[in-house]
Amino acid sequence: MSFIDSFMQMAVLFLLVIVGFLCNRCKLMDEQFDRRLAALIINLTAPFIILASVMGDTLPKREDILPVFVAGTLALLFMVAVSFPVTKLMRLSPEESGVYKFMYVFGNINFIGFPVVGSLFGTEAIFYASVLTIPFNILVFALGVLFITQGKSTTRFNWRILFSPCLTATYLSIIIVFFQIKVPHPIAQCSSLIGSITIPGSLLIIGSTLAGIPVKSMFGSPRIYIMCLIKLLIVPAIIYAIFLISPIDRKYADVLVVLCAMPVASYGTMLCLKHGIETKTMAQGTFMTTLLSVFTIPLLAIML
């Protein structure tokens, strides 16, 4: 895909973020509304967009499941491995080191990943992204919490997250693909309509959330920009180079590379709040990676 085409796609998505920002400033959205809308998206509309991705006229092949799961898991583990030496070289404090490790590893797959890969590669790519959410969710609530709390968390891994609405929808979509089940058209159409709320809704929430960050605090320190460069361009480029010399099919590789180049996961701020960790650095990283991804993802599209 050309730079211009992918930039226009990203520009459309970012305009929705700006609309969410303006809605917050105009008092049409606030923290309570964002929380309720986020709950609706996570528990209802996002599961339906996952299901709708395998309810079209042409189903993904059952052979797609294992390669995407294995390659995606290995890509996540590679980012975990990279985060340790990079944060050490940056000479961060222990608390900052954990926050930066989280930012390097975990991208915003659900809220931005689904809209982006759906726009760039079509609905089938949303199925690939949903498969990646299985190892992602396990790592973010196990390893991610340890990063942020520097291993001091007393919270045990909650196995219920493996049966969250999005993961349950992923399991069902895998079953549909594996057995090549043709879903009746009314159900498919209903799922598609409900799922279509996910993309604009999630981007409006991101914009509204960013409106709560003071302007002076948005742009961060030089370390934030170093993190952005490594996370959004260098690491995805290395992963892509590895995929090129591996037997993985290009149609999986392209989607996974873009997912690895996502902005910092919004889970990070929520986990910082939950565990009493200062949120400024995480909020700065989330904002700057979200803003810069409008330009970095089209740059990656030239390479793909």
C-alpha positions as CSV (number, residue, x, y, z in Angstrom):
1,M,0.0,0.0,0.0
2,S,1.3,3.5,-0.9
3,F,2.2,6.1,1.6
4,I,-0.6,8.4,0.4
5,D,-3.3,5.8,0.6
6,S,-2.3,4.6,4.1
7,F,-1.8,8.2,5.3
8,M,-5.3,9.1,4.2
9,Q,-6.7,6.1,6.0
10,M,-4.8,7.1,9.2
11,A,-5.9,10.7,8.7
12,V,-9.5,9.7,8.7
13,L,-9.0,7.7,11.9
14,F,-7.2,10.5,13.6
15,L,-9.9,13.0,12.6
16,L,-12.3,10.8,14.7
17,V,-9.8,11.2,17.6
18,I,-10.0,15.0,17.1
19,V,-13.8,14.9,17.1
20,G,-13.7,13.0,20.4
21,F,-11.3,15.7,21.8
22,L,-13.7,18.4,20.7
23,C,-16.7,16.5,22.1
24,N,-15.1,16.5,25.5
25,R,-14.2,20.2,25.4
26,C,-17.9,20.9,24.3
27,K,-19.1,18.8,27.3
28,L,-20.7,16.2,25.0
29,M,-18.4,13.6,26.5
30,D,-16.8,13.3,29.9
31,E,-15.0,10.7,32.1
32,Q,-18.2,9.0,33.2
33,F,-19.6,8.8,29.6
34,D,-16.2,7.6,28.3
35,R,-16.1,4.8,30.9
36,R,-19.7,3.7,30.1
37,L,-19.0,3.8,26.3
38,A,-15.7,1.9,26.8
39,A,-17.6,-0.8,28.7
40,L,-20.1,-1.0,25.9
41,I,-17.4,-1.3,23.3
42,I,-15.3,-3.8,25.2
43,N,-18.2,-6.0,26.3
44,L,-20.5,-5.8,23.2
45,T,-19.4,-4.0,20.0
46,A,-15.7,-5.2,19.9
47,P,-16.8,-8.9,20.3
48,F,-19.3,-8.4,17.5
49,I,-16.7,-6.9,15.1
50,I,-14.5,-9.9,15.8
51,L,-17.4,-12.3,15.0
52,A,-18.4,-10.2,11.9
53,S,-14.9,-10.6,10.5
54,V,-15.6,-14.3,10.0
55,M,-19.2,-14.0,8.8
56,G,-18.6,-12.7,5.3
57,D,-19.1,-14.5,2.1
58,T,-15.5,-15.7,2.1
59,L,-14.2,-17.2,5.4
60,P,-10.5,-17.1,6.4
61,K,-8.9,-20.5,6.1
62,R,-8.5,-22.8,9.1
63,E,-4.8,-22.9,8.2
64,D,-4.6,-19.2,9.1
65,I,-5.1,-19.7,12.9
66,L,-1.9,-21.4,14.0
67,P,0.6,-19.3,12.0
68,V,-1.0,-16.0,13.2
69,F,-1.0,-17.2,16.8
70,V,2.6,-18.5,16.8
71,A,4.1,-15.6,14.8
72,G,2.1,-13.0,16.9
73,T,3.2,-14.6,20.2
74,L,6.9,-14.7,19.1
75,A,6.7,-11.0,18.0
76,L,5.3,-10.0,21.5
77,L,8.1,-12.0,23.2
78,F,10.7,-10.4,21.0
79,M,9.4,-6.9,22.1
80,V,9.6,-8.1,25.7
81,A,13.3,-9.1,25.1
82,V,14.1,-5.8,23.5
83,S,12.6,-3.8,26.3
84,F,15.2,-4.9,28.9
85,P,18.4,-3.7,27.2
86,V,16.8,-0.6,25.8
87,T,15.5,0.6,29.1
88,K,18.8,-0.2,30.7
89,L,20.7,2.0,28.2
90,M,18.3,4.8,28.9
91,R,19.4,4.9,32.6
92,L,15.9,5.1,34.0
93,S,14.8,5.0,37.6
94,P,13.3,1.6,38.6
95,E,9.7,2.9,38.5
96,E,10.3,4.7,35.1
97,S,12.0,1.5,33.8
98,G,8.9,-0.5,34.4
99,V,6.6,2.0,32.8
100,Y,8.9,2.3,29.7
101,K,9.1,-1.5,29.4
102,F,5.3,-1.6,29.3
103,M,5.2,1.1,26.7
104,Y,7.7,-0.7,24.5
105,V,5.8,-4.0,24.6
106,F,2.1,-3.3,24.7
107,G,0.3,-1.5,21.9
108,N,-3.3,-0.4,21.6
109,I,-4.5,-3.4,19.6
110,N,-8.2,-3.3,20.6
111,F,-9.0,0.4,20.3
112,I,-6.6,1.4,17.5
113,G,-5.4,-1.9,16.1
114,F,-8.8,-3.2,14.9
115,P,-9.7,0.0,13.1
116,V,-6.3,0.4,11.5
117,V,-5.8,-3.1,10.1
118,G,-9.5,-3.2,9.2
119,S,-9.0,0.0,7.1
120,L,-5.7,-1.0,5.6
121,F,-6.2,-4.7,4.9
122,G,-9.9,-5.4,5.1
123,T,-12.2,-7.3,7.6
124,E,-10.2,-10.5,7.4
125,A,-7.3,-8.7,9.1
126,I,-9.5,-8.1,12.1
127,F,-9.7,-11.9,12.6
128,Y,-5.9,-12.1,12.6
129,A,-5.8,-9.2,15.1
130,S,-8.3,-11.0,17.3
131,V,-6.1,-14.1,17.4
132,L,-3.2,-12.0,18.6
133,T,-5.3,-10.7,21.5
134,I,-5.1,-14.1,23.2
135,P,-1.4,-14.0,24.0
136,F,-1.6,-10.2,24.3
137,N,-4.2,-10.2,27.1
138,I,-2.3,-12.9,29.0
139,L,0.9,-11.0,28.9
140,V,-0.5,-7.5,29.6
141,F,-2.3,-8.6,32.8
142,A,0.5,-10.8,34.0
143,L,3.9,-9.5,32.8
144,G,2.5,-5.9,32.2
145,V,1.5,-5.6,35.8
146,L,4.9,-6.8,37.0
147,F,6.6,-4.2,34.8
148,I,4.5,-1.3,36.2
149,T,4.8,-2.4,39.8
150,Q,8.4,-3.6,39.5
151,G,7.4,-7.1,40.7
152,K,5.7,-5.7,43.9
153,S,2.2,-6.4,42.8
154,T,0.2,-8.7,45.1
155,T,-2.5,-9.1,42.5
156,R,-2.7,-12.7,41.2
157,F,-3.3,-13.5,37.6
158,N,-7.0,-13.6,37.1
159,W,-7.9,-16.5,34.8
160,R,-11.2,-14.9,34.1
161,I,-9.6,-12.6,31.6
162,L,-9.2,-15.6,29.3
163,F,-13.0,-15.6,29.0
164,S,-13.6,-11.9,28.6
165,P,-16.1,-11.0,25.9
166,C,-13.5,-10.2,23.3
167,L,-11.5,-13.4,23.9
168,T,-14.8,-15.4,24.0
169,A,-15.7,-13.9,20.6
170,T,-12.2,-14.8,19.4
171,Y,-12.6,-18.5,20.4
172,L,-16.0,-18.6,18.7
173,S,-14.6,-17.0,15.5
174,I,-11.8,-19.6,15.6
175,I,-14.4,-22.4,15.8
176,I,-16.3,-20.8,12.9
177,V,-13.2,-20.7,10.8
178,F,-11.9,-24.1,11.8
179,F,-15.2,-25.8,10.9
180,Q,-15.9,-23.4,8.0
181,I,-19.4,-22.6,9.4
182,K,-21.6,-20.5,7.2
183,V,-23.5,-18.1,9.5
184,P,-27.1,-17.2,8.4
185,H,-27.2,-13.7,6.6
186,P,-29.4,-12.0,9.2
187,I,-27.1,-12.9,12.1
188,A,-24.1,-11.9,10.0
189,Q,-25.7,-8.5,9.1
190,C,-26.7,-7.9,12.7
191,S,-23.2,-8.7,14.0
192,S,-21.7,-6.3,11.3
193,L,-24.0,-3.5,12.3
194,I,-23.3,-3.8,16.0
195,G,-19.6,-4.2,15.4
196,S,-19.4,-1.1,13.2
197,I,-19.9,1.0,16.3
198,T,-16.5,-0.2,17.5
199,I,-14.2,1.9,15.2
200,P,-15.8,5.4,15.6
201,G,-16.7,4.7,19.3
202,S,-13.2,3.7,20.3
203,L,-11.5,6.6,18.5
204,L,-13.9,9.1,20.1
205,I,-13.0,7.7,23.5
206,I,-9.3,8.1,22.8
207,G,-9.8,11.7,21.8
208,S,-12.0,12.5,24.8
209,T,-9.4,10.9,27.1
210,L,-6.6,12.9,25.6
211,A,-8.6,16.1,26.3
212,G,-8.1,15.4,30.0
213,I,-4.3,15.7,29.7
214,P,-3.0,19.2,30.3
215,V,-1.5,20.6,27.1
216,K,1.9,21.3,28.7
217,S,2.1,17.7,29.9
218,M,1.3,16.1,26.5
219,F,4.6,16.3,24.7
220,G,7.0,14.8,27.3
221,S,10.8,14.5,27.6
222,P,13.4,13.5,25.0
223,R,13.2,10.0,26.4
224,I,9.5,9.8,25.3
225,Y,10.6,10.7,21.7
226,I,13.3,8.0,21.8
227,M,10.7,5.5,22.9
228,C,8.4,6.6,20.1
229,L,11.1,6.1,17.5
230,I,12.1,2.7,18.7
231,K,8.5,1.4,19.3
232,L,6.8,2.8,16.2
233,L,9.5,2.3,13.6
234,I,12.7,0.5,14.6
235,V,11.2,-2.6,16.3
236,P,8.5,-3.1,13.7
237,A,11.1,-2.8,11.0
238,I,13.3,-5.5,12.7
239,I,10.2,-7.8,13.2
240,Y,9.4,-7.3,9.5
241,A,13.0,-8.2,8.5
242,I,12.7,-11.4,10.6
243,F,9.4,-12.3,9.0
244,L,10.9,-11.8,5.5
245,I,13.5,-14.6,6.2
246,S,10.9,-16.8,7.9
247,P,8.4,-19.1,6.2
248,I,5.4,-17.0,7.4
249,D,3.0,-15.9,4.7
250,R,3.2,-12.2,3.8
251,K,-0.5,-11.6,4.4
252,Y,0.0,-12.5,8.0
253,A,3.3,-10.7,8.3
254,D,2.0,-7.4,7.1
255,V,-0.9,-7.3,9.5
256,L,1.3,-8.4,12.5
257,V,3.9,-5.8,11.7
258,V,1.3,-3.0,11.7
259,L,-0.1,-4.4,15.0
260,C,3.4,-4.3,16.5
261,A,3.6,-0.7,15.5
262,M,0.5,0.4,17.5
263,P,0.6,3.3,20.0
264,V,0.9,2.6,23.7
265,A,-2.0,0.5,25.0
266,S,-4.6,2.4,27.0
267,Y,-4.5,-0.4,29.6
268,G,-1.2,1.2,30.8
269,T,-2.8,4.3,32.3
270,M,-5.6,2.2,33.9
271,L,-3.0,-0.1,35.5
272,C,-1.0,2.8,36.8
273,L,-4.0,4.3,38.5
274,K,-5.0,0.9,39.9
275,H,-1.6,0.3,41.5
276,G,-0.9,3.9,42.6
277,I,1.9,4.6,40.0
278,E,2.3,8.1,38.7
279,T,0.5,8.3,35.4
280,K,2.3,11.3,33.7
281,T,4.9,9.4,31.8
282,M,2.4,6.8,30.6
283,A,-0.1,9.5,29.5
284,Q,2.7,11.3,27.6
285,G,3.8,8.1,25.9
286,T,0.2,7.2,25.0
287,F,-0.5,10.7,23.5
288,M,2.8,11.0,21.6
289,T,2.7,7.5,20.1
290,T,-1.0,8.0,19.1
291,L,-0.2,11.3,17.4
292,L,3.0,10.1,15.7
293,S,1.4,6.8,14.5
294,V,-0.5,8.9,11.9
295,F,2.8,9.3,10.1
296,T,4.8,6.2,11.1
297,I,2.2,3.6,10.0
298,P,2.1,5.1,6.5
299,L,5.9,5.0,6.5
300,L,5.7,1.3,7.4
301,A,3.1,0.8,4.5
302,I,5.8,1.9,2.0
303,M,7.9,-1.0,3.3
304,L,5.1,-3.6,3.4
